[in-house]
Amino acid sequence: MASCGGSSTTITLLCLGSLLFSVSWYLIDEQSGLASHKPPAQRKSSPSVLCKGCRELIDDVLKRHSQKWEKNEENYRNFTSKLSSSCRGFEKAIITQANTPVGTKMVYDAEMTKTLREHPFSNETFDTCAVVGNGGILADSGCGKMIDSAQFVMRCNLPPLNEKYGKDVGARTDLVSANPSIFNEKYNSLSGRRRDVMERLQSYGKSLILLPAFSFRMNTQVSLRVAYTLEDFGSPSRAVFFNPDYLRNLSQFWNANGLKSRRLSTGIMLASLALEACSNVHLYGFWPFSNHPHGLYTLTNHYYDDTEAKRWFHAMPVEFDLLLKLHSRGVLRLHLGRCLTDES
């Protein structure tokens, strides 16, 4: 992937290591919010001490981000063409009867149950898509209206959506990812009463609930129980499953573009899917640092709590650097800070 402005940024990000990992901007976060949440207080005064090199690093990010953004059609077509030829996400990302017939052998033996007959996007390319991370940068952002104005809205790991957060994160959801560990740890793997989890899932309306059912053996049964639960309760939501072949191809694609991580984050998975399915992709809540870019005040880990996420699983700063390069090249738009009502 071509470098845009400051190729040393990635190296600096790696060197800072755990000092910059106190904020998660999306993530497969096993402590994502299905319980009731009180909005965390955001400190608005500048911290007395920043980690060594942090101010310079954030200043460099702002310099690269502050240029007037315009979509570059040529860069967009070139990048999405390479992404599509490598991953075929529009056709392959979600398991359907068309791309994975009943009886198909997966990476491991697992019971194949009902799958969608057709791709959930119905061969439709959306004009605008919003991919919403859960980073603390969303608190007090006022981005809710912009997010809800998108034609298709994707969210990560069942975040809380209610009146407390609507002004900043919006209310609409068309697709939301769900880490199976949430159901294992907070809802007894859905082996008992399920009404409480259904009450929470109602906040996502008619959305698709996207689960990595076949990424690990331990994910399969609970993911199937989620699908059964939605069906048993007559929910308008549908459970859909990531195709493990797509995830492997996607990992290889990003690896070839400089992202060496044990596993991709949910955020970059959804951003990649959006780039194939949408003409204009907008990212919100993606910020891997513990200080706000404007004012440098301390941020909470998520917009809804300050629970620390796993640090060892994803190469978050490198992912952010790659997404920032795509922003600079006009391929997608990365929103940082407050959203202006007249912002386009």
NUMAR-79116 format. One record per residue: x, y, z of N, C-alpha, C in turn; residue in one letter. Coordinates in steps of 0.05 Angstrom, whole numbers, padded with zeros to 5 digits, always signed. Layout:
N
XYZXYZXYZA...
//
This chain:
344
+00017-00024+00000+00000+00000+00000+00018+00025+00000M+00011+00044-00016+00028+00068-00018+00027+00084+00008A+00050+00095+00014+00052+00112+00038+00042+00140+00032S+00028+00152+00051+00019+00179+00048+00027+00195+00072C+00048+00212+00070+00055+00230+00091+00066+00217+00115G+00092+00218+00119+00104+00208+00144+00105+00178+00146G+00122+00165+00131+00124+00136+00132+00136+00126+00158S+00148+00144+00174+00159+00136+00200+00138+00133+00221S+00114+00141+00215+00092+00140+00235+00087+00112+00244T+00086+00093+00225+00081+00065+00233+00102+00055+00252T+00128+00061+00246+00150+00052+00263+00147+00064+00291I+00141+00090+00292+00137+00103+00318+00115+00090+00334T+00093+00084+00319+00070+00072+00333+00077+00046+00345L+00093+00029+00331+00101+00004+00341+00119+00007+00365L+00136+00026+00365+00155+00030+00387+00142+00039+00412C+00120+00054+00410+00107+00063+00434+00093+00041+00449L+00086+00020+00434+00076-00004+00447+00052+00001+00465G+00053-00011+00489+00030-00012+00506+00023+00015+00517S+00041+00035+00516+00034+00061+00526+00010+00074+00512L+00005+00065+00487-00016+00077+00471-00040+00059+00469L-00041+00038+00484-00062+00018+00479-00085+00021+00498F-00087+00042+00514-00108+00043+00534-00135+00050+00523S-00136+00056+00497-00162+00062+00484-00166+00041+00462V-00191+00031+00460-00198+00013+00438-00218+00028+00421S-00213+00027+00395-00231+00042+00377-00252+00025+00364W-00250+00000+00365-00272-00019+00357-00267-00044+00372Y-00257-00065+00361-00247-00088+00373-00266-00111+00378L-00255-00135+00378-00269-00158+00388-00265-00157+00418I-00283-00142+00431-00280-00137+00460-00299-00154+00475D-00288-00173+00490-00305-00192+00504-00321-00180+00526E-00315-00155+00533-00331-00142+00554-00347-00119+00542Q-00356-00124+00517-00373-00104+00504-00400-00102+00519S-00415-00080+00513-00437-00073+00531-00463-00084+00524G-00471-00106+00536-00499-00115+00535-00513-00108+00561L-00499-00100+00582-00511-00093+00607-00518-00063+00606A-00532-00053+00627-00539-00025+00628-00514-00009+00634S-00510+00014+00620-00486+00029+00622-00492+00057+00630H-00475+00068+00647-00475+00097+00653-00453+00110+00637K-00459+00132+00623-00438+00144+00607-00414+00152+00624P-00390+00145+00616-00366+00152+00631-00361+00182+00629P-00350+00193+00650-00342+00221+00650-00317+00225+00634A-00317+00243+00615-00293+00249+00600-00279+00273+00612Q-00254+00271+00617-00239+00293+00628-00232+00313+00606R-00240+00338+00610-00237+00358+00589-00212+00375+00592K-00198+00372+00614-00173+00388+00617-00150+00372+00606S-00130+00386+00596-00107+00373+00584-00091+00359+00606S-00082+00334+00601-00067+00320+00621-00040+00334+00627P-00030+00332+00652-00005+00346+00658+00019+00332+00645S+00017+00306+00640+00039+00291+00629+00028+00273+00607V+00040+00274+00583+00035+00256+00562+00058+00236+00560L+00052+00212+00550+00073+00193+00547+00094+00204+00527C+00118+00195+00530+00140+00205+00513+00134+00201+00483K+00135+00223+00469+00130+00221+00440+00101+00223+00432G+00082+00222+00451+00054+00221+00444+00045+00247+00430C+00053+00270+00441+00044+00295+00429+00054+00297+00401R+00078+00291+00395+00089+00292+00368+00074+00273+00350E+00068+00249+00360+00054+00230+00344+00026+00239+00336L+00012+00249+00356-00016+00259+00351-00015+00283+00333I+00005+00300+00337+00007+00323+00318+00012+00314+00290D+00028+00293+00286+00033+00283+00259+00007+00272+00247D-00009+00257+00264-00034+00246+00254-00052+00269+00245V-00054+00290+00262-00072+00312+00255-00063+00327+00230L-00037+00329+00226-00026+00342+00202-00035+00326+00177K-00034+00300+00179-00041+00283+00156-00072+00283+00152R-00086+00287+00174-00115+00285+00173-00128+00312+00166H-00114+00334+00171-00127+00360+00169-00130+00371+00141S-00118+00358+00121-00122+00367+00094-00151+00364+00086Q-00161+00383+00071-00189+00381+00062-00194+00354+00048K-00214+00340+00057-00218+00313+00046-00236+00314+00021W-00228+00300+00001-00244+00296-00023-00240+00267-00032E-00261+00255-00041-00259+00228-00051-00243+00228-00077K-00225+00210-00079-00209+00206-00103-00219+00181-00117N-00234+00185-00138-00248+00162-00151-00228+00142-00162E-00206+00152-00173-00186+00133-00184-00173+00116-00162E-00165+00129-00140-00154+00114-00117-00174+00094-00105N-00199+00104-00103-00220+00086-00093-00224+00062-00110Y-00226+00066-00136-00230+00043-00155-00207+00024-00154R-00182+00035-00154-00158+00018-00154-00157+00001-00129N-00162+00013-00106-00160-00002-00081-00182-00022-00079F-00207-00014-00084-00229-00033-00080-00228-00055-00101T-00216-00050-00125-00213-00071-00145-00194-00092-00135S-00171-00084-00123-00152-00103-00111-00165-00118-00088K-00179-00104-00071-00192-00117-00048-00213-00137-00058L-00229-00130-00077-00250-00148-00087-00238-00173-00101S-00217-00169-00117-00205-00191-00131-00192-00211-00111S-00182-00201-00089-00169-00218-00069-00189-00232-00050S-00211-00217-00044-00229-00227-00022-00257-00234-00031C-00266-00220-00052-00294-00224-00062-00314-00222-00039R-00311-00201-00023-00327-00199+00001-00357-00195-00005G-00363-00181-00027-00391-00177-00034-00406-00203-00037F-00392-00223-00048-00404-00250-00052-00398-00269-00030E-00374-00267-00017-00364-00288+00000-00364-00282+00029K-00367-00257+00038-00362-00250+00066-00380-00264+00085A-00405-00267+00077-00425-00280+00094-00434-00306+00082I-00436-00327+00099-00443-00353+00089-00472-00353+00079I-00475-00363+00055-00502-00366+00043-00503-00394+00030T-00527-00402+00021-00529-00428+00007-00515-00427-00020Q-00513-00402-00031-00500-00400-00057-00470-00404-00055A-00457-00393-00034-00428-00396-00033-00418-00418-00015N-00436-00429+00001-00429-00451+00019-00453-00471+00021T-00457-00488+00001-00480-00506+00002-00480-00524+00026P-00503-00532+00035-00506-00551+00057-00489-00575+00051V-00472-00583+00071-00455-00606+00067-00426-00598+00061G-00422-00572+00056-00395-00563+00052-00377-00568+00076T-00353-00579+00072-00335-00584+00094-00321-00558+00101K-00324-00550+00126-00311-00526+00136-00282-00533+00145M-00268-00514+00157-00241-00519+00166-00241-00541+00187V-00263-00543+00202-00266-00565+00221-00295-00576+00217Y-00300-00600+00227-00327-00612+00224-00346-00597+00242D-00368-00587+00230-00388-00572+00246-00415-00576+00232A-00436-00577+00247-00462-00580+00236-00470-00556+00220E-00478-00559+00196-00487-00537+00180-00517-00536+00181M-00528-00514+00190-00557-00511+00192-00567-00492+00171T-00590-00481+00175-00601-00462+00155-00583-00438+00151K-00578-00432+00126-00563-00408+00119-00580-00391+00101T-00572-00366+00096-00587-00349+00078-00586-00360+00050L-00608-00358+00035-00608-00368+00008-00592-00349-00010R-00595-00323-00005-00581-00303-00021-00565-00285-00003E-00546-00271-00015-00530-00252+00000-00548-00231+00012H-00544-00223+00037-00562-00204+00050-00562-00176+00037P-00542-00169+00021-00541-00144+00008-00557-00144-00018F-00566-00167-00026-00582-00170-00051-00570-00157-00075S-00543-00160-00078-00529-00149-00101-00531-00119-00104N-00537-00106-00081-00541-00077-00082-00515-00063-00072E-00507-00043-00086-00485-00026-00077-00497-00001-00064T-00489+00004-00039-00500+00026-00024-00484+00052-00031F-00497+00074-00029-00484+00100-00034-00466+00107-00011D-00477+00109+00013-00461+00116+00037-00463+00095+00058T-00441+00088+00070-00441+00069+00093-00425+00082+00116C-00436+00078+00140-00422+00087+00165-00413+00062+00179A-00387+00060+00186-00376+00039+00202-00370+00052+00229V-00383+00043+00250-00381+00057+00276-00366+00039+00296V-00342+00049+00304-00327+00036+00325-00338+00045+00352G-00325+00036+00373-00335+00041+00400-00316+00059+00416N-00297+00071+00404-00277+00087+00418-00288+00110+00433G-00274+00117+00455-00282+00139+00472-00283+00166+00458G-00270+00168+00434-00270+00193+00419-00298+00200+00410I-00317+00181+00410-00344+00186+00402-00360+00202+00423L-00352+00200+00448-00366+00215+00469-00364+00245+00464A-00387+00259+00465-00389+00288+00460-00381+00295+00431D-00383+00276+00413-00375+00282+00385-00398+00294+00369S-00423+00290+00377-00445+00300+00362-00448+00288+00334G-00438+00263+00331-00438+00250+00305-00463+00234+00299C-00482+00233+00318-00505+00216+00315-00521+00220+00289G-00527+00245+00283-00543+00251+00259-00529+00242+00233K-00503+00248+00232-00488+00240+00208-00487+00210+00205M-00484+00196+00227-00484+00166+00226-00510+00156+00217I-00532+00166+00228-00559+00156+00221-00567+00164+00192D-00554+00184+00181-00560+00193+00154-00549+00174+00132S-00530+00156+00140-00519+00137+00121-00540+00118+00111A-00536+00108+00087-00555+00088+00076-00553+00061+00090Q-00529+00054+00099-00524+00029+00113-00505+00034+00136F-00513+00025+00160-00497+00030+00184-00488+00004+00196V-00462+00001+00200-00450-00022+00212-00438-00015+00240M-00443-00032+00260-00432-00027+00287-00417-00052+00296R-00400-00047+00316-00382-00068+00326-00390-00079+00354C-00394-00105+00356-00396-00118+00382-00417-00109+00401N-00442-00107+00390-00465-00102+00407-00462-00079+00426L-00456-00055+00416-00452-00032+00435-00479-00023+00445P-00480-00010+00468-00506+00001+00478-00515+00024+00461P-00541+00023+00454-00553+00045+00439-00578+00054+00454L-00578+00078+00464-00602+00089+00478-00600+00119+00478N-00619+00132+00491-00620+00161+00491-00595+00174+00502E-00581+00160+00520-00556+00172+00531-00535+00177+00510K-00535+00160+00490-00513+00161+00470-00522+00170+00442Y-00548+00172+00438-00558+00177+00411-00546+00202+00397G-00542+00223+00412-00532+00248+00400-00504+00243+00388K-00489+00225+00400-00461+00220+00392-00458+00197+00373D-00474+00175+00377-00469+00151+00361-00493+00143+00344V-00515+00158+00345-00538+00152+00329-00554+00128+00341G-00574+00120+00326-00592+00098+00335-00596+00076+00315A-00592+00083+00289-00597+00063+00268-00575+00042+00267R-00584+00017+00260-00565-00004+00256-00576-00022+00234T-00559-00028+00214-00566-00048+00193-00551-00074+00197D-00527-00072+00208-00511-00096+00213-00494-00090+00238L-00494-00109+00257-00477-00107+00281-00463-00133+00286V-00437-00131+00290-00422-00156+00296-00426-00163+00325S-00421-00189+00331-00424-00199+00359-00403-00220+00364A-00387-00216+00384-00367-00236+00392-00382-00257+00408N-00380-00283+00400-00394-00304+00415-00387-00305+00445P-00363-00295+00452-00355-00296+00480-00374-00279+00497S-00386-00259+00486-00405-00242+00501-00428-00260+00511I-00438-00277+00494-00460-00295+00502-00451-00317+00521F-00426-00326+00517-00416-00346+00535-00412-00336+00563N-00401-00312+00566-00393-00302+00592-00416-00288+00606E-00433-00274+00592-00454-00258+00605-00482-00271+00604K-00485-00291+00587-00511-00303+00585-00510-00333+00585Y-00490-00344+00599-00489-00373+00604-00491-00389+00578N-00479-00379+00557-00479-00392+00531-00507-00397+00520S-00526-00380+00529-00554-00382+00521-00566-00410+00527L-00556-00423+00548-00566-00450+00554-00590-00448+00574S-00596-00425+00584-00618-00421+00602-00639-00402+00591G-00650-00385+00608-00669-00366+00600-00656-00345+00581R-00671-00337+00561-00659-00320+00541-00673-00293+00537R-00693-00288+00553-00709-00264+00550-00692-00239+00554R-00674-00240+00574-00658-00216+00579-00640-00208+00556D-00628-00228+00543-00611-00221+00520-00628-00211+00496V-00652-00222+00493-00670-00213+00472-00679-00184+00476M-00683-00176+00501-00690-00149+00507-00668-00130+00498E-00643-00138+00501-00621-00122+00492-00618-00121+00462R-00622-00144+00449-00619-00146+00420-00641-00130+00406L-00663-00124+00419-00684-00108+00407-00675-00081+00399Q-00654-00070+00412-00645-00043+00406-00633-00041+00378S-00628-00064+00365-00616-00064+00339-00636-00068+00317Y-00662-00068+00324-00683-00069+00304-00682-00092+00285G-00683-00086+00259-00683-00107+00239-00655-00114+00229K-00635-00108+00244-00608-00111+00235-00599-00140+00232S-00578-00144+00216-00564-00169+00215-00545-00172+00238L-00545-00194+00253-00527-00199+00274-00505-00217+00263I-00481-00206+00260-00459-00219+00246-00440-00233+00266L-00438-00259+00264-00422-00275+00283-00400-00291+00269L-00377-00293+00281-00355-00309+00270-00359-00339+00279P-00380-00351+00270-00388-00378+00280-00367-00399+00274A-00351-00396+00253-00333-00417+00245-00304-00407+00245F-00298-00387+00261-00270-00378+00265-00256-00397+00284S-00269-00405+00306-00258-00423+00325-00280-00444+00332F-00272-00467+00340-00291-00488+00347-00310-00479+00369R-00299-00465+00388-00316-00457+00411-00338-00437+00404M-00336-00425+00380-00356-00405+00373-00381-00417+00360N-00379-00441+00350-00400-00451+00333-00427-00455+00347T-00427-00470+00369-00452-00477+00381-00467-00453+00392Q-00452-00435+00405-00466-00412+00417-00476-00393+00394V-00462-00392+00372-00471-00376+00349-00497-00388+00338S-00498-00414+00336-00523-00427+00327-00546-00421+00346L-00540-00421+00372-00561-00416+00392-00571-00387+00389R-00554-00369+00382-00563-00341+00377-00583-00341+00354V-00576-00355+00333-00594-00357+00310-00621-00369+00317A-00620-00391+00333-00645-00404+00342-00661-00386+00359Y-00648-00371+00377-00662-00353+00396-00676-00331+00381T-00663-00319+00362-00676-00298+00346-00700-00309+00331L-00698-00333+00321-00720-00346+00307-00743-00353+00326E-00736-00365+00349-00756-00373+00368-00772-00350+00380D-00759-00327+00383-00773-00304+00394-00786-00286+00372F-00784-00295+00348-00796-00280+00326-00783-00253+00321G-00757-00251+00326-00743-00226+00323-00741-00217+00294S-00743-00192+00289-00739-00182+00261-00709-00183+00253P-00692-00187+00273-00663-00189+00266-00657-00217+00256S-00635-00220+00241-00627-00246+00231-00597-00250+00238R-00591-00274+00246-00563-00281+00251-00550-00289+00224A-00527-00279+00219-00511-00287+00195-00483-00292+00204V-00469-00309+00189-00443-00319+00197-00421-00310+00178F-00399-00300+00189-00376-00294+00173-00366-00320+00159F-00358-00318+00134-00347-00341+00119-00317-00343+00126N-00308-00365+00138-00280-00367+00146-00261-00365+00122P-00270-00373+00098-00253-00370+00074-00248-00341+00068D-00269-00325+00071-00267-00296+00066-00247-00284+00087Y-00250-00291+00112-00233-00280+00133-00203-00287+00128L-00198-00311+00119-00170-00319+00113-00160-00302+00089R-00176-00299+00069-00167-00283+00046-00163-00254+00054N-00180-00244+00071-00178-00216+00080-00153-00212+00096L-00147-00231+00114-00122-00229+00130-00098-00229+00112S-00098-00246+00091-00075-00247+00072-00073-00221+00057Q-00095-00209+00050-00095-00184+00035-00082-00162+00052F-00091-00159+00077-00080-00138+00094-00051-00144+00102W-00044-00170+00104-00017-00177+00110+00002-00168+00088N-00008-00171+00063+00008-00163+00040+00011-00133+00039A-00007-00118+00053-00006-00089+00053+00007-00079+00079N+00021-00096+00093+00037-00087+00115+00025-00091+00143G+00002-00105+00145-00010-00109+00171-00004-00137+00181L+00015-00139+00199+00023-00165+00210+00011-00168+00238K-00012-00180+00240-00025-00184+00265-00035-00212+00268S-00038-00221+00293-00048-00248+00297-00076-00251+00286R-00092-00230+00289-00120-00231+00279-00129-00203+00273R-00144-00199+00252-00155-00172+00246-00175-00165+00266L-00178-00139+00271-00199-00129+00289-00226-00129+00275S-00247-00129+00290-00274-00127+00279-00276-00102+00262T-00265-00080+00271-00267-00055+00257-00256-00056+00229G-00233-00067+00225-00221-00067+00198-00235-00088+00181I-00246-00109+00193-00263-00128+00178-00287-00114+00166M-00301-00099+00183-00325-00085+00174-00319-00063+00154L-00297-00049+00159-00288-00028+00140-00282-00040+00113A-00270-00063+00113-00263-00077+00088-00289-00085+00073S-00308-00096+00088-00333-00104+00076-00348-00080+00065L-00347-00058+00079-00360-00033+00070-00348-00023+00044A-00321-00025+00042-00308-00015+00018-00316-00030-00007L-00324-00055-00004-00334-00070-00027-00363-00066-00032E-00378-00059-00012-00407-00057-00014-00418-00028-00017A-00400-00008-00013-00410+00019-00011-00392+00038-00028C-00405+00058-00040-00390+00077-00056-00375+00097-00039S-00386+00104-00016-00374+00124+00002-00374+00113+00030N-00350+00108+00041-00347+00096+00067-00338+00116+00088V-00352+00119+00110-00345+00137+00132-00340+00121+00157H-00318+00126+00170-00311+00112+00195-00313+00131+00219L-00325+00122+00240-00329+00137+00265-00319+00120+00289Y-00308+00133+00309-00300+00119+00333-00275+00103+00330G-00259+00109+00310-00233+00095+00306-00211+00113+00315F-00200+00108+00338-00178+00124+00349-00163+00108+00370W-00138+00101+00366-00124+00082+00384-00109+00095+00407P-00113+00121+00412-00097+00134+00432-00114+00141+00457F-00101+00145+00479-00115+00151+00504-00120+00181+00508S-00112+00197+00489-00117+00226+00490-00132+00235+00465N-00150+00254+00469-00166+00265+00446-00147+00280+00428H-00151+00278+00401-00133+00292+00383-00135+00323+00385P-00158+00333+00394-00162+00361+00396-00165+00368+00426H-00144+00378+00438-00145+00385+00466-00129+00366+00484G-00124+00342+00473-00107+00323+00487-00118+00314+00515L-00143+00319+00520-00155+00310+00545-00158+00279+00545Y-00158+00267+00568-00159+00238+00571-00186+00227+00562T-00185+00206+00547-00209+00192+00537-00214+00166+00552L-00239+00158+00554-00244+00131+00564-00240+00111+00541T-00238+00086+00548-00232+00065+00529-00254+00062+00508N-00279+00061+00517-00302+00061+00499-00319+00086+00505H-00338+00092+00487-00355+00115+00492-00375+00109+00515Y-00378+00084+00522-00398+00077+00543-00385+00066+00568Y-00359+00060+00569-00346+00052+00594-00316+00055+00590D-00301+00048+00611-00272+00050+00610-00259+00023+00615D-00273+00002+00607-00262-00025+00610-00239-00029+00590T-00217-00039+00600-00194-00043+00583-00197-00067+00565E-00190-00063+00540-00192-00085+00520-00166-00101+00519A-00167-00124+00507-00143-00140+00503-00123-00125+00486K-00098-00126+00495-00077-00111+00481-00061-00128+00461R-00062-00154+00465-00043-00171+00450-00055-00183+00424W-00080-00178+00420-00093-00193+00398-00091-00179+00371F-00092-00152+00371-00094-00138+00346-00071-00118+00344H-00062-00113+00319-00042-00092+00315-00056-00065+00310A-00068-00054+00330-00086-00032+00327-00073-00007+00315M-00050+00002+00326-00038+00027+00314-00032+00024+00284P-00022+00000+00277-00016-00005+00248-00041-00004+00232V-00063-00016+00242-00089-00015+00228-00097+00014+00224E-00095+00030+00245-00103+00058+00244-00086+00073+00223F-00060+00068+00223-00043+00081+00203-00051+00074+00175D-00058+00049+00170-00067+00041+00143-00093+00055+00136L-00112+00057+00155-00137+00070+00149-00133+00100+00145L-00114+00111+00160-00108+00140+00156-00096+00145+00128L-00080+00126+00119-00069+00129+00091-00092+00128+00071K-00111+00110+00075-00134+00109+00057-00151+00134+00058L-00153+00146+00082-00166+00172+00084-00151+00194+00068H-00125+00194+00071-00108+00214+00057-00110+00211+00027S-00114+00186+00018-00115+00181-00011-00143+00184-00022R-00163+00191-00005-00190+00196-00014-00205+00170-00019G-00197+00148-00007-00211+00122-00011-00234+00119+00008V-00231+00128+00033-00252+00128+00053-00248+00153+00070L-00268+00159+00087-00266+00183+00104-00266+00175+00133R-00245+00183+00147-00241+00177+00175-00248+00202+00191L-00269+00201+00208-00278+00224+00224-00265+00224+00251H-00252+00246+00258-00240+00249+00284-00251+00275+00297L-00258+00273+00323-00268+00296+00337-00298+00301+00331G-00307+00326+00334-00335+00332+00331-00344+00332+00302R-00369+00325+00298-00381+00325+00272-00397+00351+00268C-00391+00366+00248-00406+00391+00242-00431+00385+00227L-00452+00400+00233-00478+00394+00220-00477+00398+00190T-00459+00416+00181-00458+00421+00152-00435+00405+00139D-00423+00386+00154-00401+00370+00143-00412+00350+00123E-00398+00348+00101-00407+00329+00080-00386+00308+00075S
//
